[in-house]
Amino acid sequence: GISPKRLVSETELPFIKIMIQKRHILIHNGGIVDQQYLDLSGDSSVRLDERISVRSNEAKRFIENVRVMAANLLDNVEYGFEER
């Protein structure tokens, strides 16, 4: 049978967006906030030139969201991207 659709909650999307941008700024800018980070992330908790951090609870929440997105992708590959 077809497994139920596994979707990330719409309420998680702003968080996922911030985490993807945090990863980018950590890798490419030494964790220092630049204007592009502010523009793309929508993160209002930091200021320009401030060093960002990722708390363990954020990392765990992000990993869980990525797990759900990956499972959804695998479901869609397996079932041919059919609308269920």
N, C-alpha and C positions, 0 to 999 in steps of 0.2 A: 504494500500500500504506500501511498504518498504520505510522507511525514509532514507535520504541520509547519507552516511558514514561520521561520524564526527571524524576527525583525528587531532592530534596535529601536527603542522607544524614541519618539520624536523629541521628547524632553531631554534626551541625551545628546542630541545633535550639537547644541552650542558647546557643551563640554568636550565632545570629540574634536570639534573644530579648534578649540583652544589647545588641546593636548597635541594635536598634529602640528600646530604652529610652535608650541613649546619645544617639541622635539627638534624642529627645524632650527630654532634659535639656539638651543643647547649645542647642536652639532656644528652649526655654521657661524655662530656669533659669540661663542663662549658663554652663552647664557645671558648676555646683555641685551635688554629690550631695545629694539630699533623701531623706527616709524612704521616700517612694513609689518612688523609683528603686531603693533597696535591696530593697524588698518585691517589686517587679515583675520586676526583672532577674535576681535570684539572683547578682549580681556580688559575690563575696567579696573582690575585690582592691582595693576602695576603701572609704573610711569616710565617714560623714555629714559634710557641709560641705566635703569635699575636691573639688578641681577635677578633672574627668575629662579624658582626652585620647583621641584615636583615632589609632593608629599607621598608617602607610601600608600595612603588611602586613594589618592588620585591615580597612582600607577596601577593599583589593583582594579579600580573601577574602569580604567581605560583598557586594561588587558581583557577584562570580561566583555566589554563592548566589542573589541577586536575579535574575540572568540566567537561572539554571536554573528558578527559580519562575515567571518570566514565560513562558519557553518551555513549561513544563508547562501553564500556564493557556491559552496559545494553542493547544497541542495539544488540550486538552479542549474549547475552544470549537469548533475545527475538526472534531473527531471526536465531538462531542455528549456529552461526559462519560461515555462508555462505559467500563466496567471492562475493562481489557485484561490 
